Amino acid sequence: MPKAVIVGGGIGGLATAIAFTLRGWEIEVLERSTRIEEVGAGISLWPNALRALAALGLDETVRGRAREEDSAGIRDRKGRWLSRTDTEAIRVHYGSPVMMHRADLLDILRRAVPEGAVRTGISVTAVQPDGTVVHSAGTSAGDVVVGADGIHSVVRRAVCGAIEPRYSGYTAWRTVITPTEPVGEMGESWGSGQRFGYSTLPDGRVYCFATADMAAGTPGGGLDELRARFGSWHDPIPALLAAVGETAILKHDLYDLPPLKTFVAGRIALLGDAAHAMTPNLGQGACQALEDAVVLAHVATRGGDLTDYDSQRRPRTQMIVKRSRLIGAVGQLSSPMAVLARNALLRLTPSSTQFKSLAPVLDWESPRGGDQRSSSTSPMRTPSGPRT
Ligand SMILES: Cc1cc2nc3c(=O)[nH]c(=O)nc-3n(C[C@H](O)[C@H](O)[C@H](O)COP(=O)(O)OP(=O)(O)OC[C@H]3O[C@@H](n4cnc5c(N)ncnc54)[C@H](O)[C@@H]3O)c2cc1C
């Protein structure tokens, strides 16, 4: 039976494991952490991601543990609307985006991976184009090796050498709180060099996120700083901040990757943040990892050349990285004149224009044909032939 060795047991790695399993391949997931777990935060999944999850047979399960996002938009720090997202048009054309807790998504993916296929506490140190994977417990070998090992990917080195992630110029906080009263319409509020957003989770808790311009690695930035920065913003932000516990706050500097020349080398393919880490301004990082997983399994298990995966995924994901970076730059504008001009422009932009601009991101369809293939599926063609 052909085999895929998957480095990394995050959203991208687990989704890939499921996609290859559905097509009859053996899989081995190597995860550095001793447990498969996600950070305590929410995650939005757009309709394109739900279509990828449908290809994995998991869209209904995910919807069952998620909440449909029924409103969205951007306000200023006083709560005046700058733009409204036409969520109804999105729902009609593409399906509803959903919000859920990351731990729930990871739990669903983990349960769909065959028992025993995930090896935790194993750190990969090197990968060779012939499919050999060197790790802390010895070596493994696959017909395909998938680098799903995140933004600081070790596997990426074997595909395109040393690539340094780019700092966005701003840091992000995330937390999940239990509100004292319902928060009303979700959305994001943009100030000067900082933003605050919130969205309700299915269990009534609220996922809050914030950003601020800051040098990379700036220490501190705890609850006091969050309250100082956002405590005077519009309701319900002060009440949300009053409900935050110090230990529940996550703070991460935000990085993305410059465009890679290729996602593949020999038997190796990169996906998710290892291939195209992006700033979270479009909420598409994990969505793209899910798409990658479906396309990679489709191409590889049909005996296709991995360069087909590269040509299907690289232009699309790099377009989204670029857009996310641009939206972040606009959202983080800080000079008073630039903020005034930005806000005026946002007010003047019809929601139909915004809707149209989302189309190239949301209109992705999963590849057709060959889904749920049997174990007789032939392995991919490689320059040196299959390993089986
Ligand atoms: C603030 C913020 C908000 C976000 N919001 C959203 C959102 O709303 N919607 C969305 O779609 N995306 C969002 N994203 C992006 C999303 O979180 C990522 O794109 C996604 O989690 C990437 O998944 P991945 O599996 O590619 O990588 P990761 O989640 O980084 O997983 C990589 C895995 O590989 C393991 N690993 C690393 N190195 C090794 C090694 N050498 N050997 C073995 N294992 C290794 C790690 O331990 C880890 O488990 C957000 C990101 C941030 C920072």
The ligand as a Gaussian input file, in Angstrom:
#p B3LYP/6-31G(d) Opt

LIG

0 1
 C       -3.979000      35.340000      15.603000
 C       -4.336000      34.321000      14.556000
 C       -5.662000      34.151000      14.166000
 C       -5.996000      33.241000      13.164000
 N       -7.296000      33.103000      12.791000
 C       -7.617000      32.250000      11.770000
 C       -8.974000      32.087000      11.369000
 O       -9.908000      32.662000      11.961000
 N       -9.253000      31.263000      10.306000
 C       -8.247000      30.577000       9.648000
 O       -8.544000      29.856000       8.695000
 N       -6.951000      30.703000      10.028000
 C       -6.614000      31.514000      11.073000
 N       -5.310000      31.622000      11.479000
 C       -4.272000      30.847000      10.775000
 C       -4.237000      29.385000      11.221000
 O       -4.161000      29.310000      12.626000
 C       -3.035000      28.681000      10.605000
 O       -2.936000      28.985000       9.251000
 C       -3.171000      27.172000      10.767000
 O       -3.305000      26.813000      12.106000
 C       -1.945000      26.485000      10.159000
 O       -2.053000      25.099000      10.363000
 P       -0.811000      24.169000       9.988000
 O       -1.268000      22.785000      10.313000
 O       -0.329000      24.479000       8.634000
 O        0.371000      24.613000      10.972000
 P        0.466000      24.571000      12.550000
 O       -0.840000      24.768000      13.202000
 O        1.579000      25.485000      12.932000
 O        0.895000      23.059000      12.871000
 C        2.214000      22.619000      12.661000
 C        2.429000      21.386000      13.522000
 O        3.701000      20.837000      13.208000
 C        4.373000      20.514000      14.398000
 N        5.821000      20.581000      14.111000
 C        6.545000      21.687000      13.860000
 N        7.821000      21.362000      13.615000
 C        7.901000      20.013000      13.703000
 C        8.968000      19.080000      13.549000
 N       10.221000      19.478000      13.252000
 N        8.716000      17.758000      13.711000
 C        7.436000      17.335000      14.003000
 N        6.394000      18.175000      14.176000
 C        6.618000      19.508000      14.014000
 C        3.912000      21.549000      15.406000
 O        4.097000      21.106000      16.738000
 C        2.462000      21.707000      15.012000
 O        1.621000      20.793000      15.699000
 C       -4.958000      32.497000      12.522000
 C       -3.629000      32.642000      12.932000
 C       -3.312000      33.540000      13.944000
 C       -1.865000      33.669000      14.356000

